[in-house]
Amino acid sequence: MSNTKKNAYYSLFLIVVFMTIYYYRQWTSPTPLTHIEGVTMGVVKYNIKYIDEKNRNFKSEIDTILKNFNDALSTYIPNSDISKFNKDSVFVFKSPHFLKVLKACKEIYQNTNGAFDATVAPLVNAWGFGFKKQQLPDSNQVNELKKIIGFEKIEFDNTSVRKKNKNVMLDFGGIAGGYAVDIVVDFLNEKGIKNYMVEIGGELICKGKNNENKLWRLGIKNPLYKQQNQPELSYIVEVENRAMNTSGNYENFYIKDGKKYAHTINPKTGFPENNEMLSSSVFTKTCMIADGYATAFMVLGIEKSKEILKKHPELDAILIYQNKNNKIETFMTEGIKKYTTQL
């Protein structure tokens, strides 16, 4: 064989080797992620990651979606739909958001025997955790406010919502954050995005896989992480095509005269709840529903929460609580155990 042919074969061999290495690297390298960050609801950060072969950036569209959400459901915006309802006795729906959230509130209110109640706003405000600031109401004030608490004190149909008592107020703080995640997810689904993680203020939905072709991995905080020598995370959970929401009393609280007052208000007692539950993480198809149940479980405590989970197999949960001996224990539904790693 001539040197010319040898050189030609050798060159062809090198081309094949280089092309093989190139395509192998392309095949094995992580797929690029589009990462969008921003702020909604005034101070709440959002964090969205997705895989898109067209390399589209949806930040402007998502910001518009979240602005419309705020204009409907934020109690901090004086002219929002919910603020207008709180000032009046009747409100005709201007957008689909109000009605969708009301329907979810009613469902969870009924399924939790009133532990989740969107009319708890006056009590939340009175204890200093709402859109009007006050702290430490006395028992007489609490009893007066309880008279206007109860989701049965409003009624609604597909066109409007009405008060049965003019002093009733709504606050979707225990569910609206999850709904914000859901409407961003609906947008990504419409755009054909099949792999994403949408997180707003710690509430999130994951679909498909990440850019390393693995399930999205999320951390559940240790409720005692602010104490000395405590790790920040208790568990790592692989989330597959569903929402996750965690509620706890270890972040939003204040201390007055040596006593801790946490943001979870029990609609039945009118006081901040102080039961054995430290953290409730709920997993289901929509973040709005996960958000509502996570809030309710903090009110209900461990045993009543277990009863609800038995009745609703569509829900999975990780509940961290203190037992009678003040030892930390965790209850997990069977459906979430195989996805969970303890740290």
BALUM-453723 format. One record per residue (C-alpha): residue in one letter; y, z, x. Coordinates in nm, 4 decimals, always signed. Layout:
# residues N
<lodo code="a" Y="Y" Z="Z" X="X"/>
...
//
This chain:
# residues 343
<lodo code="m" Y="+0.0000" Z="+0.0000" X="+0.0000"/>
<lodo code="s" Y="+0.3391" Z="-0.0988" X="+0.1340"/>
<lodo code="n" Y="+0.6085" Z="+0.1562" X="+0.2098"/>
<lodo code="t" Y="+0.8218" Z="-0.0034" X="-0.0616"/>
<lodo code="k" Y="+0.5593" Z="+0.0681" X="-0.3290"/>
<lodo code="k" Y="+0.5013" Z="+0.4179" X="-0.1934"/>
<lodo code="n" Y="+0.8711" Z="+0.4950" X="-0.2163"/>
<lodo code="a" Y="+0.8852" Z="+0.3556" X="-0.5706"/>
<lodo code="y" Y="+0.5892" Z="+0.5677" X="-0.6847"/>
<lodo code="y" Y="+0.7335" Z="+0.8724" X="-0.5119"/>
<lodo code="s" Y="+1.0703" Z="+0.8198" X="-0.6797"/>
<lodo code="l" Y="+0.9016" Z="+0.7792" X="-1.0174"/>
<lodo code="f" Y="+0.7025" Z="+1.0973" X="-0.9539"/>
<lodo code="l" Y="+1.0207" Z="+1.2899" X="-0.8754"/>
<lodo code="i" Y="+1.1886" Z="+1.1590" X="-1.1913"/>
<lodo code="v" Y="+0.8915" Z="+1.2725" X="-1.4024"/>
<lodo code="v" Y="+0.8956" Z="+1.6167" X="-1.2365"/>
<lodo code="f" Y="+1.2707" Z="+1.6611" X="-1.2857"/>
<lodo code="m" Y="+1.2551" Z="+1.5451" X="-1.6474"/>
<lodo code="t" Y="+0.9643" Z="+1.7807" X="-1.7166"/>
<lodo code="i" Y="+1.1564" Z="+2.0747" X="-1.5671"/>
<lodo code="y" Y="+1.4701" Z="+1.9798" X="-1.7622"/>
<lodo code="y" Y="+1.2970" Z="+1.9597" X="-2.0990"/>
<lodo code="y" Y="+1.0951" Z="+2.2744" X="-2.0269"/>
<lodo code="r" Y="+1.4158" Z="+2.4648" X="-1.9595"/>
<lodo code="q" Y="+1.5731" Z="+2.3220" X="-2.2724"/>
<lodo code="w" Y="+1.2694" Z="+2.4256" X="-2.4756"/>
<lodo code="t" Y="+1.2382" Z="+2.7749" X="-2.3298"/>
<lodo code="s" Y="+1.6084" Z="+2.8645" X="-2.2970"/>
<lodo code="p" Y="+1.7623" Z="+3.0742" X="-2.5754"/>
<lodo code="t" Y="+1.9329" Z="+2.8670" X="-2.8438"/>
<lodo code="p" Y="+2.3116" Z="+2.9106" X="-2.8280"/>
<lodo code="l" Y="+2.4527" Z="+3.1498" X="-3.0881"/>
<lodo code="t" Y="+2.7802" Z="+3.1096" X="-3.2685"/>
<lodo code="h" Y="+2.9461" Z="+3.4506" X="-3.2715"/>
<lodo code="i" Y="+3.2349" Z="+3.5309" X="-3.5063"/>
<lodo code="e" Y="+3.4283" Z="+3.8578" X="-3.5129"/>
<lodo code="g" Y="+3.7178" Z="+3.9801" X="-3.7214"/>
<lodo code="v" Y="+3.8602" Z="+4.2503" X="-3.9460"/>
<lodo code="t" Y="+3.8447" Z="+4.2858" X="-4.3236"/>
<lodo code="m" Y="+3.9364" Z="+4.5554" X="-4.5763"/>
<lodo code="g" Y="+4.2257" Z="+4.6521" X="-4.3505"/>
<lodo code="v" Y="+4.0345" Z="+4.8189" X="-4.0683"/>
<lodo code="v" Y="+3.6673" Z="+4.7250" X="-4.1113"/>
<lodo code="k" Y="+3.5246" Z="+4.5078" X="-3.8353"/>
<lodo code="y" Y="+3.2816" Z="+4.2269" X="-3.9051"/>
<lodo code="n" Y="+3.0337" Z="+4.0727" X="-3.6646"/>
<lodo code="i" Y="+2.8490" Z="+3.7513" X="-3.7524"/>
<lodo code="k" Y="+2.5975" Z="+3.5618" X="-3.5395"/>
<lodo code="y" Y="+2.4171" Z="+3.2452" X="-3.6400"/>
<lodo code="i" Y="+2.2375" Z="+2.9409" X="-3.5048"/>
<lodo code="d" Y="+2.3845" Z="+2.6072" X="-3.6058"/>
<lodo code="e" Y="+2.2712" Z="+2.2764" X="-3.4549"/>
<lodo code="k" Y="+2.6064" Z="+2.1270" X="-3.5567"/>
<lodo code="n" Y="+2.7898" Z="+2.4009" X="-3.3637"/>
<lodo code="r" Y="+3.0272" Z="+2.4720" X="-3.6551"/>
<lodo code="n" Y="+3.2662" Z="+2.7656" X="-3.6521"/>
<lodo code="f" Y="+3.3165" Z="+2.9130" X="-3.9991"/>
<lodo code="k" Y="+3.5668" Z="+3.1872" X="-3.9143"/>
<lodo code="s" Y="+3.8542" Z="+3.0487" X="-4.1227"/>
<lodo code="e" Y="+3.6296" Z="+2.9967" X="-4.4275"/>
<lodo code="i" Y="+3.4781" Z="+3.3444" X="-4.3932"/>
<lodo code="d" Y="+3.8218" Z="+3.5051" X="-4.3576"/>
<lodo code="t" Y="+3.9267" Z="+3.3309" X="-4.6806"/>
<lodo code="i" Y="+3.6119" Z="+3.4519" X="-4.8592"/>
<lodo code="l" Y="+3.6764" Z="+3.8100" X="-4.7493"/>
<lodo code="k" Y="+4.0438" Z="+3.7896" X="-4.8473"/>
<lodo code="n" Y="+3.9449" Z="+3.6832" X="-5.1992"/>
<lodo code="f" Y="+3.6953" Z="+3.9692" X="-5.2064"/>
<lodo code="n" Y="+3.9690" Z="+4.2162" X="-5.1090"/>
<lodo code="d" Y="+4.2100" Z="+4.0755" X="-5.3661"/>
<lodo code="a" Y="+3.9520" Z="+4.1521" X="-5.6329"/>
<lodo code="l" Y="+3.7926" Z="+4.4806" X="-5.5272"/>
<lodo code="s" Y="+4.0119" Z="+4.6714" X="-5.2814"/>
<lodo code="t" Y="+4.1651" Z="+4.9903" X="-5.4205"/>
<lodo code="y" Y="+4.4087" Z="+4.9846" X="-5.1278"/>
<lodo code="i" Y="+4.5757" Z="+4.6662" X="-5.2552"/>
<lodo code="p" Y="+4.8117" Z="+4.7566" X="-5.5441"/>
<lodo code="n" Y="+4.7716" Z="+4.4208" X="-5.7201"/>
<lodo code="s" Y="+4.3967" Z="+4.3799" X="-5.6748"/>
<lodo code="d" Y="+4.1827" Z="+4.3353" X="-5.9849"/>
<lodo code="i" Y="+4.0366" Z="+4.6838" X="-5.9606"/>
<lodo code="s" Y="+4.3801" Z="+4.8437" X="-5.9022"/>
<lodo code="k" Y="+4.5120" Z="+4.6717" X="-6.2135"/>
<lodo code="f" Y="+4.2186" Z="+4.8034" X="-6.4142"/>
<lodo code="n" Y="+4.2750" Z="+5.1563" X="-6.2840"/>
<lodo code="k" Y="+4.6357" Z="+5.1402" X="-6.4088"/>
<lodo code="d" Y="+4.5502" Z="+4.9888" X="-6.7489"/>
<lodo code="s" Y="+4.2746" Z="+5.0315" X="-7.0053"/>
<lodo code="v" Y="+4.1463" Z="+4.6737" X="-7.0238"/>
<lodo code="f" Y="+4.1058" Z="+4.4059" X="-6.7610"/>
<lodo code="v" Y="+4.0071" Z="+4.0432" X="-6.8153"/>
<lodo code="f" Y="+3.8092" Z="+3.9182" X="-6.5178"/>
<lodo code="k" Y="+3.9945" Z="+3.6787" X="-6.2875"/>
<lodo code="s" Y="+3.7100" Z="+3.6191" X="-6.0416"/>
<lodo code="p" Y="+3.3296" Z="+3.6597" X="-6.0530"/>
<lodo code="h" Y="+3.3339" Z="+3.9493" X="-5.8053"/>
<lodo code="f" Y="+3.4334" Z="+4.2303" X="-6.0439"/>
<lodo code="l" Y="+3.1598" Z="+4.1545" X="-6.2969"/>
<lodo code="k" Y="+2.8834" Z="+4.1159" X="-6.0369"/>
<lodo code="v" Y="+2.9608" Z="+4.4521" X="-5.8821"/>
<lodo code="l" Y="+2.9879" Z="+4.6231" X="-6.2213"/>
<lodo code="k" Y="+2.6404" Z="+4.4975" X="-6.3160"/>
<lodo code="a" Y="+2.4926" Z="+4.6326" X="-5.9921"/>
<lodo code="c" Y="+2.6732" Z="+4.9666" X="-6.0409"/>
<lodo code="k" Y="+2.5281" Z="+5.0015" X="-6.3894"/>
<lodo code="e" Y="+2.1758" Z="+4.9226" X="-6.2696"/>
<lodo code="i" Y="+2.1834" Z="+5.1778" X="-5.9878"/>
<lodo code="y" Y="+2.3598" Z="+5.4374" X="-6.2046"/>
<lodo code="q" Y="+2.0769" Z="+5.4145" X="-6.4575"/>
<lodo code="n" Y="+1.7985" Z="+5.4076" X="-6.1986"/>
<lodo code="t" Y="+1.9327" Z="+5.7129" X="-6.0136"/>
<lodo code="n" Y="+2.0192" Z="+5.9217" X="-6.3206"/>
<lodo code="g" Y="+2.3871" Z="+5.9081" X="-6.2355"/>
<lodo code="a" Y="+2.3630" Z="+5.9993" X="-5.8661"/>
<lodo code="f" Y="+2.5454" Z="+5.6755" X="-5.7918"/>
<lodo code="d" Y="+2.8550" Z="+5.6540" X="-6.0106"/>
<lodo code="a" Y="+3.1468" Z="+5.4165" X="-5.9477"/>
<lodo code="t" Y="+3.3724" Z="+5.6290" X="-6.1729"/>
<lodo code="v" Y="+3.3636" Z="+5.9152" X="-5.9206"/>
<lodo code="a" Y="+3.6959" Z="+5.7869" X="-5.7772"/>
<lodo code="p" Y="+3.9148" Z="+6.0770" X="-5.9006"/>
<lodo code="l" Y="+3.6854" Z="+6.3282" X="-5.7309"/>
<lodo code="v" Y="+3.6657" Z="+6.1236" X="-5.4114"/>
<lodo code="n" Y="+4.0463" Z="+6.1114" X="-5.4053"/>
<lodo code="a" Y="+4.0760" Z="+6.4831" X="-5.4757"/>
<lodo code="w" Y="+3.8539" Z="+6.5692" X="-5.1804"/>
<lodo code="g" Y="+4.0541" Z="+6.3470" X="-4.9465"/>
<lodo code="f" Y="+3.8136" Z="+6.0556" X="-4.8996"/>
<lodo code="g" Y="+3.9603" Z="+5.7937" X="-5.1337"/>
<lodo code="f" Y="+4.2620" Z="+5.5724" X="-5.1783"/>
<lodo code="k" Y="+4.4756" Z="+5.8746" X="-5.2782"/>
<lodo code="k" Y="+4.4865" Z="+6.1658" X="-5.0389"/>
<lodo code="q" Y="+4.4399" Z="+6.5296" X="-5.1318"/>
<lodo code="q" Y="+4.2117" Z="+6.8013" X="-4.9992"/>
<lodo code="l" Y="+4.0285" Z="+7.1023" X="-5.1324"/>
<lodo code="p" Y="+4.0702" Z="+7.1069" X="-5.5100"/>
<lodo code="d" Y="+3.9808" Z="+7.4381" X="-5.6709"/>
<lodo code="s" Y="+3.7022" Z="+7.4805" X="-5.9257"/>
<lodo code="n" Y="+3.9373" Z="+7.4394" X="-6.2217"/>
<lodo code="q" Y="+4.0640" Z="+7.1070" X="-6.0867"/>
<lodo code="v" Y="+3.7090" Z="+6.9884" X="-6.0235"/>
<lodo code="n" Y="+3.6021" Z="+7.0791" X="-6.3768"/>
<lodo code="e" Y="+3.8976" Z="+6.8914" X="-6.5248"/>
<lodo code="l" Y="+3.8222" Z="+6.5822" X="-6.3183"/>
<lodo code="k" Y="+3.4543" Z="+6.5897" X="-6.4166"/>
<lodo code="k" Y="+3.5626" Z="+6.5229" X="-6.7757"/>
<lodo code="i" Y="+3.6650" Z="+6.1694" X="-6.6804"/>
<lodo code="i" Y="+3.3598" Z="+6.0987" X="-6.4604"/>
<lodo code="g" Y="+3.0655" Z="+5.9002" X="-6.5932"/>
<lodo code="f" Y="+2.9837" Z="+5.5293" X="-6.5918"/>
<lodo code="e" Y="+2.9165" Z="+5.5472" X="-6.9652"/>
<lodo code="k" Y="+3.2921" Z="+5.5961" X="-7.0088"/>
<lodo code="i" Y="+3.3505" Z="+5.2255" X="-6.9452"/>
<lodo code="e" Y="+3.2087" Z="+4.9200" X="-7.1165"/>
<lodo code="f" Y="+3.2092" Z="+4.5551" X="-7.0157"/>
<lodo code="d" Y="+3.0840" Z="+4.2107" X="-7.1096"/>
<lodo code="n" Y="+3.1065" Z="+3.8733" X="-6.9357"/>
<lodo code="t" Y="+3.4808" Z="+3.8441" X="-6.9883"/>
<lodo code="s" Y="+3.6384" Z="+4.1896" X="-6.9506"/>
<lodo code="v" Y="+3.5960" Z="+4.5591" X="-6.8724"/>
<lodo code="r" Y="+3.7375" Z="+4.8394" X="-7.0876"/>
<lodo code="k" Y="+3.7897" Z="+5.2160" X="-7.0620"/>
<lodo code="k" Y="+3.6770" Z="+5.4624" X="-7.3263"/>
<lodo code="n" Y="+3.9058" Z="+5.7188" X="-7.1627"/>
<lodo code="k" Y="+4.2407" Z="+5.6002" X="-7.0285"/>
<lodo code="n" Y="+4.2139" Z="+5.8252" X="-6.7198"/>
<lodo code="v" Y="+3.8881" Z="+5.6760" X="-6.5935"/>
<lodo code="m" Y="+3.9115" Z="+5.5107" X="-6.2514"/>
<lodo code="l" Y="+3.6741" Z="+5.2882" X="-6.0577"/>
<lodo code="d" Y="+3.6108" Z="+5.2838" X="-5.6843"/>
<lodo code="f" Y="+3.3473" Z="+5.0505" X="-5.5428"/>
<lodo code="g" Y="+3.3542" Z="+5.2132" X="-5.1992"/>
<lodo code="g" Y="+2.9847" Z="+5.3011" X="-5.2236"/>
<lodo code="i" Y="+2.8770" Z="+4.9432" X="-5.2883"/>
<lodo code="a" Y="+3.1542" Z="+4.6901" X="-5.2191"/>
<lodo code="g" Y="+3.0946" Z="+4.6737" X="-4.8439"/>
<lodo code="g" Y="+2.7403" Z="+4.5589" X="-4.9099"/>
<lodo code="y" Y="+2.8648" Z="+4.3032" X="-5.1591"/>
<lodo code="a" Y="+3.1023" Z="+4.1623" X="-4.8963"/>
<lodo code="v" Y="+2.7997" Z="+4.0963" X="-4.6740"/>
<lodo code="d" Y="+2.6199" Z="+3.9253" X="-4.9628"/>
<lodo code="i" Y="+2.8985" Z="+3.6786" X="-5.0362"/>
<lodo code="v" Y="+2.9266" Z="+3.5783" X="-4.6691"/>
<lodo code="v" Y="+2.5488" Z="+3.5281" X="-4.6658"/>
<lodo code="d" Y="+2.5735" Z="+3.3104" X="-4.9772"/>
<lodo code="f" Y="+2.8252" Z="+3.0928" X="-4.7920"/>
<lodo code="l" Y="+2.6015" Z="+3.0549" X="-4.4847"/>
<lodo code="n" Y="+2.3048" Z="+2.9664" X="-4.7053"/>
<lodo code="e" Y="+2.5123" Z="+2.6965" X="-4.8754"/>
<lodo code="k" Y="+2.5946" Z="+2.5544" X="-4.5318"/>
<lodo code="g" Y="+2.2255" Z="+2.5285" X="-4.4473"/>
<lodo code="i" Y="+2.2232" Z="+2.8071" X="-4.1863"/>
<lodo code="k" Y="+1.8697" Z="+2.9474" X="-4.1647"/>
<lodo code="n" Y="+1.9016" Z="+3.2023" X="-3.8835"/>
<lodo code="y" Y="+2.1804" Z="+3.4595" X="-3.8903"/>
<lodo code="m" Y="+2.2920" Z="+3.8209" X="-3.8737"/>
<lodo code="v" Y="+2.5891" Z="+3.9229" X="-4.0888"/>
<lodo code="e" Y="+2.7292" Z="+4.2718" X="-4.0280"/>
<lodo code="i" Y="+3.0389" Z="+4.4215" X="-4.1896"/>
<lodo code="g" Y="+3.1196" Z="+4.7837" X="-4.1110"/>
<lodo code="g" Y="+2.7577" Z="+4.8604" X="-4.0225"/>
<lodo code="e" Y="+2.6134" Z="+4.7011" X="-4.3374"/>
<lodo code="l" Y="+2.4137" Z="+4.3886" X="-4.2751"/>
<lodo code="i" Y="+2.1645" Z="+4.1188" X="-4.3626"/>
<lodo code="c" Y="+1.9385" Z="+3.9346" X="-4.1194"/>
<lodo code="k" Y="+1.7611" Z="+3.6077" X="-4.1913"/>
<lodo code="g" Y="+1.5224" Z="+3.4075" X="-3.9770"/>
<lodo code="k" Y="+1.5231" Z="+3.4827" X="-3.6046"/>
<lodo code="n" Y="+1.7690" Z="+3.5241" X="-3.3226"/>
<lodo code="n" Y="+1.8360" Z="+3.2782" X="-3.0414"/>
<lodo code="e" Y="+1.5314" Z="+3.4043" X="-2.8497"/>
<lodo code="n" Y="+1.3108" Z="+3.3192" X="-3.1489"/>
<lodo code="k" Y="+1.2513" Z="+3.6874" X="-3.2231"/>
<lodo code="l" Y="+1.3266" Z="+3.8997" X="-3.5257"/>
<lodo code="w" Y="+1.6689" Z="+4.0624" X="-3.5249"/>
<lodo code="r" Y="+1.6509" Z="+4.4171" X="-3.3843"/>
<lodo code="l" Y="+1.8812" Z="+4.6849" X="-3.5247"/>
<lodo code="g" Y="+1.9397" Z="+5.0485" X="-3.4392"/>
<lodo code="i" Y="+1.9437" Z="+5.3471" X="-3.6730"/>
<lodo code="k" Y="+2.1716" Z="+5.6220" X="-3.5472"/>
<lodo code="n" Y="+2.0521" Z="+5.9696" X="-3.4746"/>
<lodo code="p" Y="+2.2464" Z="+6.1861" X="-3.7277"/>
<lodo code="l" Y="+2.2866" Z="+6.4486" X="-3.4551"/>
<lodo code="y" Y="+2.3978" Z="+6.2060" X="-3.1828"/>
<lodo code="k" Y="+2.7419" Z="+6.3693" X="-3.1453"/>
<lodo code="q" Y="+2.5768" Z="+6.6922" X="-3.0405"/>
<lodo code="q" Y="+2.5171" Z="+6.7592" X="-2.6736"/>
<lodo code="n" Y="+2.2186" Z="+6.5864" X="-2.5083"/>
<lodo code="q" Y="+2.1263" Z="+6.3951" X="-2.8218"/>
<lodo code="p" Y="+2.0469" Z="+6.0204" X="-2.8001"/>
<lodo code="e" Y="+2.2662" Z="+5.7891" X="-3.0073"/>
<lodo code="l" Y="+1.9768" Z="+5.6074" X="-3.1753"/>
<lodo code="s" Y="+1.6667" Z="+5.7416" X="-3.3481"/>
<lodo code="y" Y="+1.4881" Z="+5.4153" X="-3.4315"/>
<lodo code="i" Y="+1.4886" Z="+5.0432" X="-3.3648"/>
<lodo code="v" Y="+1.3981" Z="+4.8297" X="-3.6663"/>
<lodo code="e" Y="+1.3059" Z="+4.4623" X="-3.6731"/>
<lodo code="v" Y="+1.4689" Z="+4.3197" X="-3.9835"/>
<lodo code="e" Y="+1.3120" Z="+4.0142" X="-4.1428"/>
<lodo code="n" Y="+1.4959" Z="+3.8308" X="-4.4215"/>
<lodo code="r" Y="+1.6535" Z="+4.1303" X="-4.5878"/>
<lodo code="a" Y="+1.9453" Z="+4.3682" X="-4.5947"/>
<lodo code="m" Y="+1.9816" Z="+4.7076" X="-4.4306"/>
<lodo code="n" Y="+2.2326" Z="+4.9769" X="-4.5148"/>
<lodo code="t" Y="+2.2604" Z="+5.3265" X="-4.3702"/>
<lodo code="s" Y="+2.4547" Z="+5.6119" X="-4.5257"/>
<lodo code="g" Y="+2.5108" Z="+5.9514" X="-4.3655"/>
<lodo code="n" Y="+2.7495" Z="+6.2438" X="-4.3509"/>
<lodo code="y" Y="+2.7799" Z="+6.2517" X="-3.9713"/>
<lodo code="e" Y="+3.0805" Z="+6.0162" X="-3.9432"/>
<lodo code="n" Y="+3.3203" Z="+6.0626" X="-4.2354"/>
<lodo code="f" Y="+3.4006" Z="+6.4312" X="-4.2798"/>
<lodo code="y" Y="+3.6643" Z="+6.6931" X="-4.2046"/>
<lodo code="i" Y="+3.6567" Z="+7.0624" X="-4.1261"/>
<lodo code="k" Y="+3.8878" Z="+7.3001" X="-4.3102"/>
<lodo code="d" Y="+3.8943" Z="+7.6753" X="-4.2498"/>
<lodo code="g" Y="+3.5727" Z="+7.6455" X="-4.0525"/>
<lodo code="k" Y="+3.3810" Z="+7.4634" X="-4.3274"/>
<lodo code="k" Y="+3.2614" Z="+7.1029" X="-4.3131"/>
<lodo code="y" Y="+3.3428" Z="+6.8724" X="-4.6062"/>
<lodo code="a" Y="+3.1545" Z="+6.5399" X="-4.6014"/>
<lodo code="h" Y="+3.2450" Z="+6.2242" X="-4.7902"/>
<lodo code="t" Y="+2.9375" Z="+6.2100" X="-5.0180"/>
<lodo code="i" Y="+3.0566" Z="+6.3531" X="-5.3503"/>
<lodo code="n" Y="+2.7998" Z="+6.4554" X="-5.6101"/>
<lodo code="p" Y="+2.9223" Z="+6.3161" X="-5.9460"/>
<lodo code="k" Y="+2.7348" Z="+6.5887" X="-6.1358"/>
<lodo code="t" Y="+2.8723" Z="+6.8925" X="-5.9503"/>
<lodo code="g" Y="+3.2056" Z="+6.7434" X="-5.8469"/>
<lodo code="f" Y="+3.1683" Z="+6.8837" X="-5.4945"/>
<lodo code="p" Y="+3.0745" Z="+6.7298" X="-5.1575"/>
<lodo code="e" Y="+2.6954" Z="+6.7215" X="-5.1396"/>
<lodo code="n" Y="+2.5358" Z="+6.9411" X="-4.8742"/>
<lodo code="n" Y="+2.1611" Z="+6.9004" X="-4.9160"/>
<lodo code="e" Y="+1.8905" Z="+6.8469" X="-4.6531"/>
<lodo code="m" Y="+1.9438" Z="+6.4697" X="-4.6250"/>
<lodo code="l" Y="+2.1080" Z="+6.3630" X="-4.2992"/>
<lodo code="s" Y="+2.0725" Z="+5.9863" X="-4.3140"/>
<lodo code="s" Y="+1.9352" Z="+5.7307" X="-4.5563"/>
<lodo code="s" Y="+1.8637" Z="+5.3712" X="-4.4556"/>
<lodo code="v" Y="+1.7612" Z="+5.1329" X="-4.7328"/>
<lodo code="f" Y="+1.6127" Z="+4.7847" X="-4.6971"/>
<lodo code="t" Y="+1.6016" Z="+4.5285" X="-4.9766"/>
<lodo code="k" Y="+1.7020" Z="+4.1715" X="-5.0628"/>
<lodo code="t" Y="+2.0766" Z="+4.2225" X="-5.1113"/>
<lodo code="c" Y="+2.3133" Z="+4.4430" X="-4.9168"/>
<lodo code="m" Y="+2.4987" Z="+4.5504" X="-5.2328"/>
<lodo code="i" Y="+2.1831" Z="+4.7061" X="-5.3774"/>
<lodo code="a" Y="+2.0870" Z="+4.8616" X="-5.0419"/>
<lodo code="d" Y="+2.4376" Z="+5.0089" X="-5.0162"/>
<lodo code="g" Y="+2.4253" Z="+5.1676" X="-5.3607"/>
<lodo code="y" Y="+2.0827" Z="+5.3263" X="-5.3176"/>
<lodo code="a" Y="+2.1634" Z="+5.4548" X="-4.9679"/>
<lodo code="t" Y="+2.4641" Z="+5.6340" X="-5.1191"/>
<lodo code="a" Y="+2.2593" Z="+5.7702" X="-5.4100"/>
<lodo code="f" Y="+1.9854" Z="+5.9050" X="-5.1822"/>
<lodo code="m" Y="+2.2420" Z="+6.1106" X="-4.9921"/>
<lodo code="v" Y="+2.3321" Z="+6.2762" X="-5.3235"/>
<lodo code="l" Y="+1.9749" Z="+6.3172" X="-5.4481"/>
<lodo code="g" Y="+1.8055" Z="+6.4688" X="-5.1439"/>
<lodo code="i" Y="+1.4614" Z="+6.3918" X="-5.0075"/>
<lodo code="e" Y="+1.2233" Z="+6.4683" X="-5.2970"/>
<lodo code="k" Y="+1.4162" Z="+6.2902" X="-5.5732"/>
<lodo code="s" Y="+1.4744" Z="+5.9944" X="-5.3402"/>
<lodo code="k" Y="+1.0989" Z="+5.9678" X="-5.2811"/>
<lodo code="e" Y="+1.0433" Z="+5.9609" X="-5.6578"/>
<lodo code="i" Y="+1.2827" Z="+5.6678" X="-5.6972"/>
<lodo code="l" Y="+1.1204" Z="+5.4803" X="-5.4088"/>
<lodo code="k" Y="+0.7811" Z="+5.5128" X="-5.5796"/>
<lodo code="k" Y="+0.9232" Z="+5.3532" X="-5.8935"/>
<lodo code="h" Y="+1.0953" Z="+5.0716" X="-5.7026"/>
<lodo code="p" Y="+0.8583" Z="+4.9016" X="-5.4566"/>
<lodo code="e" Y="+1.1249" Z="+4.6390" X="-5.3874"/>
<lodo code="l" Y="+1.3027" Z="+4.9085" X="-5.1841"/>
<lodo code="d" Y="+1.2033" Z="+5.0306" X="-4.8385"/>
<lodo code="a" Y="+1.3688" Z="+5.3271" X="-4.6740"/>
<lodo code="i" Y="+1.3924" Z="+5.5462" X="-4.3657"/>
<lodo code="l" Y="+1.5142" Z="+5.8924" X="-4.4663"/>
<lodo code="i" Y="+1.6046" Z="+6.1478" X="-4.1981"/>
<lodo code="y" Y="+1.6343" Z="+6.5066" X="-4.3178"/>
<lodo code="q" Y="+1.6044" Z="+6.8733" X="-4.2241"/>
<lodo code="n" Y="+1.3002" Z="+7.0604" X="-4.3518"/>
<lodo code="k" Y="+1.3016" Z="+7.4226" X="-4.4704"/>
<lodo code="n" Y="+1.2704" Z="+7.5389" X="-4.1096"/>
<lodo code="n" Y="+1.5742" Z="+7.3274" X="-4.0081"/>
<lodo code="k" Y="+1.3513" Z="+7.0886" X="-3.8125"/>
<lodo code="i" Y="+1.4345" Z="+6.7168" X="-3.8245"/>
<lodo code="e" Y="+1.1801" Z="+6.5049" X="-4.0104"/>
<lodo code="t" Y="+1.1641" Z="+6.1418" X="-4.1155"/>
<lodo code="f" Y="+1.0136" Z="+5.9816" X="-4.4234"/>
<lodo code="m" Y="+0.9378" Z="+5.6084" X="-4.4162"/>
<lodo code="t" Y="+0.8011" Z="+5.3830" X="-4.6866"/>
<lodo code="e" Y="+0.4889" Z="+5.1903" X="-4.5881"/>
<lodo code="g" Y="+0.6675" Z="+4.8556" X="-4.5969"/>
<lodo code="i" Y="+0.9047" Z="+4.9441" X="-4.3126"/>
<lodo code="k" Y="+0.6727" Z="+5.1334" X="-4.0775"/>
<lodo code="k" Y="+0.5310" Z="+4.8296" X="-3.8969"/>
<lodo code="y" Y="+0.8825" Z="+4.7080" X="-3.8146"/>
<lodo code="t" Y="+1.0037" Z="+5.0434" X="-3.6770"/>
<lodo code="t" Y="+0.9950" Z="+5.1889" X="-3.3261"/>
<lodo code="q" Y="+1.0933" Z="+5.5488" X="-3.2603"/>
<lodo code="l" Y="+1.3090" Z="+5.6111" X="-2.9543"/>
//
